[in-house]
Structures are given as C-alpha cells and as structure tokens.
Amino acid sequence: MIENAERSIWRATSPRIEADAELPAESDVVVAGAGLAGAAAALMLSSRGHRVVLLDAAAVGARTTGDSTAKLSLLQGRTLSTLLERPGPAALRAYAEANSHAQVWLRDRLHGTGAEERRTAYTYATGVEGDEAVRREAEACVLAGLDVRVHGRGDIGLPFPVSSSLELEDQSQLHPMAVLAQLVRDARRHGTVVVEHCRLRAVHDEAEGLVVETARGRVRARRLILATGFPALDRDAFFARLTPSRQFVGAYRLPAGMAAPDGIYLSVDRISRSLRTARGEGGETLLVVGGNSYFPGRDPDTSQRLDALDRWTSIAFPGAVRTHWWAAQDYRMANGRPFMGPISGHDGRVLAAMGFAKWGMTNAVAAAIALAGHAEGSPPEWAAPFADRAVGRRGAGEMLKSNAEVAGRVVTGWTRPQESYRDADGSARARVIRRGVLSVAESVVDGTHCAVSAVCTHLGGVLRWNSAERSWDCPLHGSRFAPDGRVLEGPAKHDLKPKGGAS
C-alpha cells in the first residue's frame, strides 16, 4: 500500500513563496521563524506601519507548519478538559477566547483564496476509556462557550464503530503552505522583508534597542519576536518546561468507489488517530491520517510507527494506498498552556511563543495577536495567562518527572554498548560506537558515508538513529540532526562535529 516517500502533501502542492535577497541593517521588529506564528505576526505589525524583517533558518514553512495536519478547529481532542483540570476555568476561558479570535482573524485573511475548507469537527472514542474523555471534554466545551453536540454510538461518517463523540460545526481544514503563501504575500506588500536560510545567532542590548546577530549579518531593531517552535534564545531554560512530541502522518489514495470521510476527526483513545482530507498533486481527494505520538529519540525503531500507521489505515480503509508520508514535531508546556509573551532580560524587548501542543493553526495566530499587542504595549486582555512563566505546583511536578527521565536517559546513553541500526530494505545503516572517550554516530545512507559526534550539542545526550526519517535524534529534549550533523530542529543550535570517515 505504499507509493512514494517522505514529503508532506502540503509541500508537494505548495504555491511558490517569494523571499528577499538582502538583510536590511535596521528594522522596527525582527521576527525569527517563518511558520504560521511568525508570518501572522509579521503581517499584523507591518500592516500597522512597522518595519518588519521575517527570518527563517531554513525556508518559509520548513518545519512544523508545513508538516502539520492543519486543522483550524476550536474542538481539540482532550485540550479543553486538560486546561480545566489544570490550570483551571479562567485559563480555559482565556484559551477559548484566544483561539476564537485567531480563527476569525485567519479566516478573514483567507476568504476566497482556496486555502481553507469548512468542515464539521468531531472528537470521538471507540471504547470505555475514550468515552470518559469525551464526557469530560463535553463539560469543558460548555464552560468554554462552545456549542457542541454530544452523541453516543452512531454514524459520524467513519467506516468503523464509534462509541461516543462530540460534534462542532463550521470548523476548517487548511492547506498550510497556501496559508503561508497568502500571509507572506500580504506581509511583503506591506513592506515586510523575508529572508530565508538566515539562522538567528544571538541578541545584544543597546541603549535604544537590540542588535540581532544572524548567519547573514546584523540587524538593529526595537523588538525581537521568537516564533521558532522551540525558542531560538533560551535564557529562561524553557527546555526544562517543554516536552517534545513527534508523530507520523500519511496521505492515502482510497480505492474507487470508497468515499473519504467528510469531516475532520480526532480520537481520544489511548492511541489517537487524526483524519481529514486533502487535494493531491493531480487534484484527487486523499485521506490524511496521523496520530500515535512519541518522544523523539526514545524509539528503538521509528519505522515501526510508520508501519503501524499503514496497518491501521489498511484495516479501516481497505485498499488504501499511501502516496506521501511525513512527520511533525511540536511542544507542550509543563503548565498545560501555551506561552506568548516577553522572556527574561532585554527590558521586555524580546518576545516568544511556544507550546502550542499540536493546535498551532489556532494557537500560532493567537500568539501572533498577543505578541503584536505586546510589541505595541497593548496586549489583549485574554493574553495575560499566557505571558506567565510560572509552572505552578502540578507543572513543577511534571517538570521533576520529565527531568528525572532526562537524567536517566543521559546515564543510559553514556553507559549502553554500541548500537547498530539497519533499514529493512538495506538502503541505510547506522551505528553509535565508542572511540576512546568519544561517542561517534556513523551512518551510510544511499551510499553516502558520514561520521559525526554522537553527542547532542544542546545538553550532551547521546543520539539515537531515527530509522524512518534517517536522522540522529536526541532523547533528552528532542533535537534532531541530519546524518552529516546539520541541525534540523529542537533546542540545539550547533551542528554535530565531524569525526572522520565512516566504516
């Protein structure tokens, strides 16, 4: 049931996104990270007369936005009941208001573009454990002011039994690269300068503002907005408060005569599944399936997760053929809510957004609204809970548990013997070996040999091979590196050092 390889359907069908060649010497605001949060913030500020530079270490939409399942929905699985439990009703209402404003703002910009399709959203369960989660989420939705319908067993457009579900009409599925293309086009029309392959290096304070150092030179600015998923500058040790989560997503062609589900769906069972549709490269309707998230760097064989996704889809939709697959990484804050506000130091002139917990289509835009408001000295009233860096008692407990696991992974990584990995088709092999006191990550991918340090440049975790994506992933905080050592994502800022030829 497999046709081709690793590339999101959104990238395969992305419109051209124009960028600029030169980095200006001065700006009012520098925005680092050209995903949805960064592009939206750049548009908001430039449309109000601010000079804005939008930077990305790779390309527009190169990370989470371009790899998401792209649901613009206020019905979000277990999210609202989790917020109600912790931090509580006030944060729940603020979150719902923030997401509602974000949905309206983005829809206004996408009207008539074809980047948005209205759909009914469903949260569903297939067993007793999931039924309890549906019940709790229904209560939270009522407190949040959402007009959800609660269903028991019945047909919600899926080809398998559902034991209970929630329904919310008039939500949306997006083509995230088409969304970015529209926002970047509008931002550039208002004067935003967009510079790709321009990694943020550092920021320094001046009497009148900031000096922002990048891989392509310096920019003087009054404000810096970090919209990089994981903060590109981390004076607040956010790495200890953020938990990374990665999941595989596949696009599937269904056999003739089999109708694709018409809504957008997310299960709340122990192993979650996300479903929606998308247009393929030839205009055909494809089924997009994701779920079963995991902590990067902690799986012994990630290709098994991709195989499990294929198996589940072939059972639920017999005859489905995978045409594309990809993976997306996101982060959750220990206190259960996104962060959108000033970080420590720099006299409040450096702002950041993170911890969208897989609901970036709404949370990224809400963050842009909040940070644009902070940059102008007038954030919306609902933004206050999201600028609080405190984690609370339960968040602190979650941090202690997470960081104890991290410490255990450090010890395991440094004491375990040599590990070897091989793809099922034999086109790649990798191993971690010891050379004296050094740990070396060796790989051979499609005949190309690489040998680099096996130690993450963030906090020294020993890396593990990601057999599906052919990358070296860190089990501590989710940094990822290409076989040649280049940083792909996560808190790591420096490439792995080469360690001689592979064997």
GUVO-386321 format. One record per residue (C-alpha): x, y, z. Coordinates in steps of 0.5 Angstrom, whole numbers. Layout:
residues N
- xx yy zz
- X Y Z;
...
end
This chain:
residues 503
- xx yy zz
- 0 0 0;
- 6 5 -1;
- 8 9 -7;
- 13 15 -5;
- 17 17 0;
- 18 23 5;
- 15 29 4;
- 8 33 6;
- 3 33 2;
- 3 41 3;
- 10 42 1;
- 9 37 -5;
- 3 42 -7;
- 6 49 -4;
- 5 55 -8;
- 11 59 -10;
- 13 63 -4;
- 17 69 -5;
- 23 72 -1;
- 28 77 -1;
- 36 77 -2;
- 38 82 3;
- 38 83 10;
- 37 90 12;
- 41 94 17;
- 35 97 21;
- 28 95 23;
- 23 96 28;
- 22 89 29;
- 25 82 27;
- 21 76 27;
- 25 70 28;
- 21 64 25;
- 17 64 18;
- 12 59 20;
- 5 61 22;
- 6 65 28;
- 12 69 25;
- 8 70 19;
- 2 72 22;
- 6 77 27;
- 10 80 21;
- 3 82 17;
- 0 84 23;
- 6 89 25;
- 7 91 18;
- 0 93 16;
- 0 98 22;
- 6 101 19;
- 12 98 23;
- 18 96 19;
- 19 88 20;
- 24 83 18;
- 22 76 18;
- 28 71 18;
- 28 63 18;
- 34 59 19;
- 31 54 13;
- 25 57 9;
- 18 59 10;
- 14 54 13;
- 20 49 13;
- 18 46 20;
- 12 45 24;
- 7 49 20;
- 9 46 13;
- 8 39 17;
- 2 39 21;
- -5 36 20;
- -7 44 19;
- -14 44 23;
- -17 51 25;
- -21 48 30;
- -24 50 37;
- -26 43 38;
- -19 40 40;
- -19 33 43;
- -17 33 50;
- -15 40 50;
- -20 44 54;
- -21 39 59;
- -14 39 61;
- -14 46 61;
- -20 46 66;
- -17 41 71;
- -10 45 70;
- -9 51 71;
- -17 52 71;
- -23 55 69;
- -20 62 68;
- -15 60 64;
- -20 55 60;
- -24 61 58;
- -18 65 56;
- -15 60 52;
- -22 59 48;
- -23 67 47;
- -16 67 44;
- -17 61 40;
- -24 64 37;
- -20 71 36;
- -15 67 32;
- -20 63 28;
- -24 69 26;
- -17 73 24;
- -14 68 20;
- -21 66 16;
- -22 74 14;
- -15 73 11;
- -16 67 7;
- -23 69 5;
- -23 67 -3;
- -16 64 -3;
- -18 57 -3;
- -13 55 3;
- -19 54 7;
- -25 49 7;
- -30 49 12;
- -32 42 16;
- -35 39 22;
- -30 37 27;
- -31 31 31;
- -28 29 37;
- -29 21 38;
- -28 15 42;
- -28 8 41;
- -28 5 48;
- -30 6 55;
- -23 10 57;
- -24 14 51;
- -32 15 53;
- -30 18 59;
- -25 23 56;
- -31 25 51;
- -35 26 57;
- -30 31 61;
- -29 35 54;
- -36 36 53;
- -36 39 60;
- -30 43 59;
- -33 46 52;
- -40 48 55;
- -35 52 60;
- -31 55 54;
- -38 57 51;
- -37 52 45;
- -44 50 42;
- -42 42 42;
- -47 37 41;
- -46 30 45;
- -47 23 41;
- -47 16 44;
- -46 11 39;
- -48 12 32;
- -45 14 25;
- -41 20 24;
- -38 19 17;
- -33 14 19;
- -32 7 17;
- -32 4 24;
- -36 4 30;
- -35 10 35;
- -38 9 42;
- -39 17 43;
- -37 23 40;
- -37 31 40;
- -39 35 34;
- -38 42 33;
- -40 45 26;
- -37 50 22;
- -29 49 23;
- -24 49 18;
- -18 45 15;
- -13 49 12;
- -7 48 6;
- -2 51 11;
- 3 52 6;
- -2 56 2;
- -4 60 8;
- 3 62 9;
- 4 64 2;
- -2 69 3;
- 0 71 9;
- 8 72 7;
- 5 76 0;
- 1 81 4;
- 6 82 9;
- 11 83 4;
- 6 88 0;
- 6 92 7;
- 14 92 7;
- 16 86 11;
- 23 84 9;
- 23 76 8;
- 30 73 9;
- 31 65 9;
- 37 61 11;
- 38 66 16;
- 39 63 23;
- 39 67 29;
- 45 67 33;
- 45 72 39;
- 42 78 41;
- 45 84 45;
- 42 90 48;
- 43 97 46;
- 41 104 49;
- 36 105 44;
- 34 97 42;
- 37 91 40;
- 43 88 36;
- 40 82 33;
- 46 77 30;
- 44 72 25;
- 48 68 20;
- 48 73 15;
- 49 79 19;
- 47 84 24;
- 40 88 24;
- 39 93 29;
- 31 93 32;
- 27 95 37;
- 24 89 38;
- 25 81 37;
- 20 76 37;
- 22 69 37;
- 17 64 33;
- 21 58 32;
- 17 53 36;
- 23 52 41;
- 26 59 43;
- 32 60 39;
- 34 64 45;
- 33 61 52;
- 35 65 58;
- 29 62 62;
- 31 55 61;
- 25 53 57;
- 28 47 55;
- 26 44 62;
- 19 46 61;
- 18 44 54;
- 16 37 52;
- 17 35 45;
- 12 31 41;
- 13 28 34;
- 8 24 30;
- 8 21 23;
- 3 23 18;
- 1 19 12;
- -3 21 6;
- -7 16 2;
- -11 15 -4;
- -17 11 -3;
- -20 6 -8;
- -25 7 -13;
- -32 8 -10;
- -30 9 -3;
- -32 16 0;
- -27 19 4;
- -30 22 11;
- -33 29 10;
- -31 32 17;
- -24 33 21;
- -23 28 26;
- -19 26 33;
- -20 21 37;
- -19 21 45;
- -17 13 45;
- -10 11 48;
- -7 11 41;
- -10 17 38;
- -12 18 31;
- -13 24 27;
- -17 24 20;
- -18 30 15;
- -18 30 7;
- -13 34 2;
- -12 35 -5;
- -7 31 -8;
- -2 34 -14;
- -7 31 -19;
- -13 35 -16;
- -15 28 -13;
- -18 27 -6;
- -13 24 -1;
- -14 22 6;
- -9 25 11;
- -8 20 17;
- -4 22 23;
- -3 20 31;
- 0 16 36;
- 5 21 38;
- 12 19 41;
- 18 23 45;
- 24 24 39;
- 30 20 40;
- 27 15 45;
- 24 10 40;
- 29 4 38;
- 26 3 31;
- 21 9 29;
- 20 6 22;
- 15 1 26;
- 11 7 28;
- 10 9 20;
- 8 1 19;
- 3 2 25;
- 0 8 21;
- 0 4 15;
- -3 -2 18;
- -9 2 22;
- -11 5 15;
- -11 -1 11;
- -16 -4 16;
- -20 2 17;
- -20 4 10;
- -18 -3 6;
- -15 -2 -1;
- -12 5 1;
- -5 7 -2;
- 0 11 2;
- 2 17 -3;
- 6 21 2;
- 9 21 9;
- 12 26 14;
- 13 27 21;
- 12 34 25;
- 14 36 32;
- 11 40 37;
- 12 42 44;
- 8 42 50;
- 9 47 57;
- 9 44 63;
- 4 48 66;
- -1 46 61;
- -2 53 57;
- 2 56 51;
- 7 61 53;
- 6 68 49;
- 10 74 52;
- 16 77 54;
- 22 73 56;
- 27 75 62;
- 32 80 60;
- 33 85 55;
- 28 90 58;
- 22 86 55;
- 24 88 48;
- 25 80 47;
- 18 76 46;
- 17 69 45;
- 11 64 43;
- 12 56 44;
- 8 50 47;
- 2 50 42;
- 1 43 44;
- -1 41 36;
- -6 46 36;
- -2 51 32;
- -7 53 27;
- -11 57 32;
- -5 58 38;
- 0 61 33;
- -5 66 30;
- -7 67 38;
- 1 68 39;
- 2 73 34;
- -4 77 36;
- -2 77 43;
- 6 79 41;
- 4 84 36;
- 0 87 42;
- 6 86 47;
- 10 90 42;
- 6 96 41;
- 5 96 49;
- -3 94 49;
- -3 86 49;
- -11 84 49;
- -14 82 56;
- -14 75 55;
- -7 74 53;
- -5 75 61;
- -5 68 63;
- 0 66 57;
- 5 71 59;
- 6 68 66;
- 13 64 66;
- 11 60 73;
- 9 53 72;
- 5 52 78;
- 5 46 83;
- 3 41 79;
- 7 44 73;
- 13 43 78;
- 12 36 79;
- 11 35 72;
- 18 38 71;
- 21 34 76;
- 19 28 73;
- 21 30 66;
- 28 32 68;
- 29 26 72;
- 27 22 66;
- 32 26 62;
- 37 25 67;
- 36 17 67;
- 37 18 59;
- 44 21 60;
- 46 16 64;
- 43 10 60;
- 46 14 53;
- 53 14 56;
- 53 7 59;
- 50 3 54;
- 54 -1 49;
- 55 0 42;
- 48 0 38;
- 47 -1 31;
- 41 0 26;
- 39 -2 19;
- 33 0 15;
- 29 -6 13;
- 31 -5 5;
- 38 -4 7;
- 39 3 4;
- 41 6 10;
- 45 3 16;
- 48 7 22;
- 51 6 29;
- 54 9 35;
- 61 7 37;
- 66 9 42;
- 73 11 40;
- 76 12 47;
- 72 17 51;
- 68 19 44;
- 62 17 42;
- 61 17 35;
- 55 17 30;
- 57 13 24;
- 52 12 18;
- 51 10 11;
- 45 13 7;
- 44 11 0;
- 52 10 -1;
- 54 17 3;
- 58 15 9;
- 58 20 15;
- 61 20 22;
- 60 26 27;
- 60 26 34;
- 54 22 37;
- 53 28 43;
- 48 33 42;
- 50 40 42;
- 45 42 47;
- 46 39 53;
- 50 32 52;
- 45 27 50;
- 48 21 46;
- 44 21 40;
- 39 15 37;
- 38 14 30;
- 31 15 27;
- 30 10 22;
- 24 12 19;
- 27 19 18;
- 34 18 17;
- 36 23 23;
- 40 23 29;
- 35 25 35;
- 36 27 42;
- 32 23 47;
- 33 29 52;
- 30 35 49;
- 28 33 42;
- 34 36 38;
- 35 33 31;
- 41 33 26;
- 42 30 19;
- 47 25 18;
- 52 30 16;
- 51 33 23;
- 47 39 21;
- 42 42 26;
- 35 40 24;
- 30 42 30;
- 30 43 37;
- 34 47 42;
- 41 45 39;
- 44 51 36;
- 50 48 33;
- 52 42 28;
- 55 36 30;
- 63 36 29;
- 65 31 24;
- 69 25 27;
- 73 22 21;
- 71 17 16;
- 65 12 17;
- 67 5 16;
end
